[in-house]
Amino acid sequence: MRCRAASKGPAFGAISQGYALGMGRILFIPVSILGGLLAAFVSKKSVDFVWSRVTDREIPEPEHREVSWPQLAAALALEGAIFRLSRGLIEHASRRGFERTTGRWPGEEQPDPA
């Protein structure tokens, strides 16, 4: 006699794996938020350090009236590049740590083929 669960619907293993995958993503959210805050802090300090090596003035912001377009563009490009770099490195490191702790990778295993 066949078991009713075996004859209809997905196997329990597929359901539990999907549940664990969803729980892993939910559990990773606080780690991701903390990683984003850390990346913002590291980025701000890095931008300030690099800009202080370029000039002795404060880094220009869009709301400053007396700032040239090229100087503002350079400052914003520097901020964006440093933030993206630190965010990517910190996020990847936090995902590796999460995987070591839980045994599950919180995301895709590899990029989609082009």
Z-matrix of the N, CA and C atoms (Angstrom, degrees):
N
C 1 1.438
C 2 1.519 1 109.30
N 3 1.312 2 116.03 1 131.20
C 4 1.459 3 121.07 2 -178.28
C 5 1.517 4 110.44 3 -85.35
N 6 1.295 5 113.71 4 147.16
C 7 1.470 6 120.25 5 177.16
C 8 1.524 7 108.65 6 -75.17
N 9 1.311 8 116.93 7 140.06
C 10 1.461 9 121.37 8 -178.36
C 11 1.531 10 111.26 9 -61.17
N 12 1.336 11 117.96 10 -40.77
C 13 1.463 12 121.14 11 -179.09
C 14 1.526 13 111.03 12 -64.12
N 15 1.340 14 116.77 13 -31.55
C 16 1.456 15 119.74 14 -178.79
C 17 1.520 16 111.31 15 -75.45
N 18 1.329 17 118.12 16 -24.89
C 19 1.452 18 119.67 17 -175.72
C 20 1.527 19 113.51 18 -89.98
N 21 1.329 20 117.84 19 -20.97
C 22 1.461 21 120.56 20 -177.48
C 23 1.520 22 110.72 21 -130.81
N 24 1.323 23 116.06 22 143.29
C 25 1.458 24 120.80 23 172.90
C 26 1.517 25 112.85 24 76.75
N 27 1.313 26 115.01 25 175.57
C 28 1.459 27 119.64 26 -178.46
C 29 1.525 28 111.22 27 -72.54
N 30 1.283 29 115.15 28 157.01
C 31 1.461 30 120.60 29 179.01
C 32 1.525 31 109.62 30 -67.86
N 33 1.316 32 115.70 31 152.09
C 34 1.460 33 120.62 32 -179.25
C 35 1.529 34 111.20 33 -59.91
N 36 1.324 35 116.63 34 -35.42
C 37 1.470 36 120.56 35 179.91
C 38 1.516 37 111.56 36 -60.74
N 39 1.334 38 117.27 37 -40.07
C 40 1.460 39 120.56 38 179.16
C 41 1.524 40 110.68 39 -66.67
N 42 1.326 41 116.85 40 -38.24
C 43 1.466 42 120.68 41 178.98
C 44 1.522 43 109.87 42 -67.04
N 45 1.326 44 116.80 43 -47.69
C 46 1.466 45 119.16 44 -178.16
C 47 1.520 46 111.81 45 -65.95
N 48 1.330 47 117.37 46 -33.59
C 49 1.466 48 120.17 47 177.71
C 50 1.528 49 109.89 48 -67.50
N 51 1.315 50 117.66 49 -42.12
C 52 1.459 51 121.06 50 176.67
C 53 1.511 52 111.72 51 -63.57
N 54 1.324 53 116.84 52 -39.31
C 55 1.462 54 121.58 53 177.71
C 56 1.520 55 110.51 54 -63.66
N 57 1.334 56 116.44 55 -45.45
C 58 1.464 57 120.67 56 179.88
C 59 1.516 58 110.93 57 -64.26
N 60 1.326 59 117.40 58 -37.39
C 61 1.451 60 121.44 59 178.33
C 62 1.521 61 110.38 60 -63.85
N 63 1.324 62 116.65 61 -44.83
C 64 1.462 63 121.14 62 178.16
C 65 1.519 64 111.98 63 -65.01
N 66 1.323 65 117.19 64 -41.15
C 67 1.463 66 120.98 65 178.31
C 68 1.521 67 110.61 66 -65.31
N 69 1.315 68 117.26 67 -37.49
C 70 1.459 69 120.69 68 178.00
C 71 1.513 70 111.31 69 -61.55
N 72 1.321 71 116.03 70 -41.29
C 73 1.466 72 120.12 71 178.45
C 74 1.514 73 110.85 72 -66.09
N 75 1.315 74 116.93 73 -41.23
C 76 1.465 75 120.65 74 179.27
C 77 1.526 76 110.15 75 -66.01
N 78 1.317 77 117.48 76 -42.45
C 79 1.459 78 120.94 77 179.47
C 80 1.525 79 112.11 78 -67.20
N 81 1.328 80 117.08 79 -24.73
C 82 1.462 81 120.50 80 -179.46
C 83 1.526 82 112.13 81 -78.79
N 84 1.325 83 119.14 82 -19.35
C 85 1.468 84 121.92 83 -176.70
C 86 1.530 85 112.38 84 -54.69
N 87 1.346 86 120.56 85 -50.56
C 88 1.473 87 118.66 86 178.67
C 89 1.527 88 113.14 87 -61.95
N 90 1.327 89 116.52 88 -35.78
C 91 1.466 90 120.55 89 178.02
C 92 1.515 91 109.24 90 -63.81
N 93 1.328 92 116.85 91 -41.53
C 94 1.457 93 121.84 92 179.46
C 95 1.529 94 111.55 93 -65.24
N 96 1.320 95 116.97 94 -41.15
C 97 1.467 96 120.78 95 178.69
C 98 1.521 97 110.58 96 -63.25
N 99 1.326 98 116.95 97 -46.73
C 100 1.465 99 120.24 98 178.20
C 101 1.528 100 111.23 99 -62.76
N 102 1.319 101 116.60 100 -37.20
C 103 1.465 102 120.47 101 176.76
C 104 1.520 103 111.84 102 -63.94
N 105 1.330 104 116.86 103 -39.33
C 106 1.458 105 120.72 104 177.45
C 107 1.521 106 112.32 105 -64.92
N 108 1.327 107 116.41 106 -40.51
C 109 1.468 108 120.39 107 177.22
C 110 1.530 109 111.14 108 -65.27
N 111 1.318 110 115.92 109 -42.16
C 112 1.455 111 120.14 110 177.96
C 113 1.530 112 110.64 111 -63.76
N 114 1.332 113 117.05 112 -42.00
C 115 1.462 114 121.23 113 179.00
C 116 1.527 115 110.94 114 -62.49
N 117 1.335 116 117.52 115 -40.39
C 118 1.465 117 120.74 116 178.64
C 119 1.525 118 110.33 117 -63.45
N 120 1.333 119 117.08 118 -43.07
C 121 1.462 120 120.97 119 179.71
C 122 1.528 121 110.97 120 -64.11
N 123 1.327 122 116.39 121 -48.10
C 124 1.467 123 121.05 122 179.95
C 125 1.522 124 110.13 123 -62.22
N 126 1.328 125 117.21 124 -41.36
C 127 1.466 126 121.63 125 -179.80
C 128 1.522 127 111.19 126 -62.32
N 129 1.321 128 117.01 127 -47.00
C 130 1.465 129 121.21 128 -178.63
C 131 1.524 130 110.28 129 -59.71
N 132 1.324 131 116.66 130 -47.00
C 133 1.466 132 120.30 131 179.23
C 134 1.527 133 111.14 132 -63.89
N 135 1.327 134 117.34 133 -39.79
C 136 1.464 135 120.97 134 -179.76
C 137 1.516 136 111.59 135 -66.82
N 138 1.329 137 117.09 136 -43.33
C 139 1.470 138 121.08 137 179.07
C 140 1.521 139 109.71 138 -63.36
N 141 1.314 140 117.30 139 -45.05
C 142 1.464 141 120.30 140 178.53
C 143 1.529 142 111.17 141 -59.88
N 144 1.329 143 116.79 142 -41.95
C 145 1.462 144 120.72 143 179.42
C 146 1.529 145 111.28 144 -64.05
N 147 1.334 146 116.96 145 -49.41
C 148 1.466 147 120.65 146 -178.19
C 149 1.525 148 110.29 147 -64.06
N 150 1.342 149 117.55 148 -43.28
C 151 1.460 150 120.49 149 -178.07
C 152 1.531 151 110.76 150 -65.67
N 153 1.317 152 117.24 151 -34.85
C 154 1.468 153 120.22 152 179.13
C 155 1.533 154 111.17 153 -66.77
N 156 1.333 155 117.14 154 -24.20
C 157 1.463 156 120.77 155 176.12
C 158 1.528 157 111.34 156 -78.76
N 159 1.338 158 117.23 157 -23.39
C 160 1.462 159 121.97 158 -178.83
C 161 1.530 160 110.81 159 -84.99
N 162 1.314 161 116.89 160 -45.39
C 163 1.463 162 121.54 161 -176.98
C 164 1.522 163 109.64 162 -147.87
N 165 1.313 164 115.60 163 161.99
C 166 1.461 165 119.61 164 179.56
C 167 1.529 166 111.92 165 -90.58
N 168 1.325 167 117.95 166 -0.42
C 169 1.457 168 122.09 167 179.22
C 170 1.524 169 111.10 168 -86.74
N 171 1.318 170 115.00 169 162.49
C 172 1.465 171 121.74 170 174.81
C 173 1.527 172 109.00 171 -66.35
N 174 1.320 173 116.34 172 148.52
C 175 1.462 174 119.70 173 178.55
C 176 1.532 175 109.41 174 -63.47
N 177 1.340 176 118.10 175 130.41
C 178 1.470 177 120.02 176 -176.43
C 179 1.528 178 112.36 177 -71.12
N 180 1.306 179 115.46 178 145.42
C 181 1.462 180 123.42 179 177.39
C 182 1.526 181 108.28 180 -118.02
N 183 1.330 182 118.06 181 157.38
C 184 1.465 183 120.77 182 -179.57
C 185 1.531 184 113.77 183 -59.34
N 186 1.328 185 118.61 184 -26.90
C 187 1.464 186 119.78 185 -178.53
C 188 1.527 187 113.10 186 -82.98
N 189 1.333 188 118.70 187 -6.33
C 190 1.463 189 121.05 188 175.77
C 191 1.523 190 109.49 189 -73.06
N 192 1.306 191 116.54 190 131.94
C 193 1.469 192 120.93 191 -176.16
C 194 1.518 193 112.21 192 -76.99
N 195 1.307 194 117.25 193 -45.53
C 196 1.460 195 121.83 194 -173.99
C 197 1.532 196 111.51 195 -96.07
N 198 1.306 197 115.89 196 67.41
C 199 1.462 198 120.83 197 177.13
C 200 1.525 199 108.01 198 -136.83
N 201 1.320 200 116.11 199 139.27
C 202 1.470 201 119.39 200 -178.92
C 203 1.528 202 110.19 201 -78.95
N 204 1.318 203 115.31 202 153.68
C 205 1.462 204 120.87 203 178.91
C 206 1.532 205 111.86 204 -59.99
N 207 1.337 206 118.68 205 -46.82
C 208 1.471 207 117.97 206 -179.70
C 209 1.531 208 112.94 207 -62.22
N 210 1.351 209 116.80 208 -39.23
C 211 1.462 210 119.57 209 179.52
C 212 1.533 211 110.65 210 -66.71
N 213 1.319 212 117.16 211 -41.37
C 214 1.457 213 121.20 212 178.19
C 215 1.533 214 110.55 213 -64.90
N 216 1.327 215 116.31 214 -43.36
C 217 1.470 216 120.14 215 179.62
C 218 1.527 217 110.74 216 -62.33
N 219 1.329 218 117.06 217 -41.53
C 220 1.465 219 120.62 218 178.97
C 221 1.528 220 110.60 219 -64.22
N 222 1.324 221 116.77 220 -43.05
C 223 1.470 222 120.74 221 -179.50
C 224 1.531 223 110.83 222 -64.22
N 225 1.326 224 116.76 223 -44.12
C 226 1.467 225 119.98 224 -179.28
C 227 1.524 226 111.86 225 -67.71
N 228 1.338 227 116.82 226 -38.70
C 229 1.469 228 120.21 227 177.99
C 230 1.529 229 110.29 228 -65.24
N 231 1.320 230 117.04 229 -41.07
C 232 1.456 231 121.39 230 177.83
C 233 1.527 232 110.60 231 -62.48
N 234 1.331 233 116.57 232 -46.34
C 235 1.468 234 120.87 233 178.38
C 236 1.521 235 111.37 234 -59.51
N 237 1.328 236 116.57 235 -46.34
C 238 1.461 237 120.69 236 -178.99
C 239 1.514 238 112.88 237 -63.44
N 240 1.319 239 116.31 238 -43.70
C 241 1.465 240 120.07 239 -178.97
C 242 1.524 241 111.40 240 -65.66
N 243 1.323 242 116.11 241 -44.79
C 244 1.462 243 119.24 242 -179.10
C 245 1.526 244 110.68 243 -67.18
N 246 1.337 245 117.20 244 -40.58
C 247 1.460 246 119.09 245 179.63
C 248 1.523 247 110.98 246 -63.87
N 249 1.317 248 117.19 247 -44.98
C 250 1.465 249 120.81 248 -179.03
C 251 1.525 250 111.01 249 -62.61
N 252 1.325 251 116.09 250 -41.58
C 253 1.459 252 120.67 251 178.90
C 254 1.528 253 110.87 252 -63.44
N 255 1.329 254 117.14 253 -51.05
C 256 1.465 255 118.92 254 -177.53
C 257 1.521 256 111.45 255 -66.70
N 258 1.333 257 117.77 256 -38.30
C 259 1.464 258 120.80 257 179.26
C 260 1.524 259 110.79 258 -63.19
N 261 1.325 260 116.80 259 -44.28
C 262 1.457 261 120.41 260 179.62
C 263 1.513 262 113.10 261 -63.94
N 264 1.337 263 116.56 262 -44.01
C 265 1.463 264 120.01 263 -179.47
C 266 1.524 265 111.56 264 -67.72
N 267 1.329 266 117.13 265 -43.07
C 268 1.465 267 120.03 266 -179.43
C 269 1.526 268 111.04 267 -68.42
N 270 1.330 269 117.11 268 -39.57
C 271 1.464 270 119.38 269 179.00
C 272 1.523 271 111.16 270 -64.28
N 273 1.329 272 116.35 271 -42.77
C 274 1.462 273 119.14 272 -179.95
C 275 1.531 274 110.73 273 -64.72
N 276 1.330 275 116.42 274 -41.30
C 277 1.467 276 120.30 275 178.58
C 278 1.531 277 110.91 276 -64.22
N 279 1.328 278 117.05 277 -39.42
C 280 1.472 279 118.97 278 179.52
C 281 1.533 280 110.93 279 -68.85
N 282 1.323 281 117.71 280 -34.42
C 283 1.467 282 120.29 281 176.19
C 284 1.532 283 110.87 282 -66.66
N 285 1.319 284 116.68 283 -39.94
C 286 1.470 285 119.39 284 177.12
C 287 1.527 286 110.88 285 -64.04
N 288 1.323 287 116.60 286 -42.31
C 289 1.463 288 120.11 287 177.52
C 290 1.515 289 111.92 288 -63.99
N 291 1.333 290 116.57 289 -40.07
C 292 1.461 291 121.23 290 177.51
C 293 1.522 292 110.31 291 -62.62
N 294 1.336 293 116.15 292 -40.75
C 295 1.466 294 119.97 293 179.21
C 296 1.534 295 110.80 294 -65.77
N 297 1.339 296 117.19 295 -41.29
C 298 1.459 297 119.77 296 178.05
C 299 1.518 298 111.51 297 -63.19
N 300 1.341 299 116.47 298 -34.81
C 301 1.461 300 120.82 299 -177.52
C 302 1.522 301 112.27 300 -77.64
N 303 1.344 302 116.97 301 -44.70
C 304 1.464 303 120.91 302 -173.04
C 305 1.525 304 113.88 303 -102.41
N 306 1.313 305 117.32 304 -19.67
C 307 1.460 306 120.43 305 -176.47
C 308 1.515 307 113.25 306 85.75
N 309 1.330 308 117.71 307 3.02
C 310 1.477 309 121.95 308 179.86
C 311 1.519 310 110.37 309 -125.67
N 312 1.336 311 115.41 310 138.00
C 313 1.465 312 121.56 311 176.69
C 314 1.531 313 108.21 312 -84.69
N 315 1.340 314 118.24 313 124.08
C 316 1.468 315 120.53 314 -177.32
C 317 1.529 316 112.56 315 -86.21
N 318 1.297 317 117.07 316 70.25
C 319 1.463 318 120.72 317 179.94
C 320 1.509 319 109.76 318 158.31
N 321 1.313 320 114.88 319 -164.59
C 322 1.458 321 120.38 320 -179.65
C 323 1.525 322 109.74 321 -78.57
N 324 1.318 323 115.39 322 147.15
C 325 1.465 324 120.75 323 -178.64
C 326 1.528 325 111.92 324 -71.05
N 327 1.325 326 116.95 325 -36.85
C 328 1.452 327 121.36 326 -177.93
C 329 1.526 328 109.31 327 -153.09
N 330 1.348 329 117.34 328 162.09
C 331 1.461 330 119.58 329 179.12
C 332 1.530 331 111.70 330 -64.60
N 333 1.316 332 115.67 331 152.07
C 334 1.465 333 120.52 332 175.60
C 335 1.524 334 109.46 333 -66.49
N 336 1.325 335 117.59 334 144.31
C 337 1.472 336 119.44 335 177.98
C 338 1.527 337 110.36 336 -66.11
N 339 1.312 338 114.38 337 147.32
C 340 1.470 339 120.08 338 -177.06
C 341 1.498 340 112.61 339 -74.19
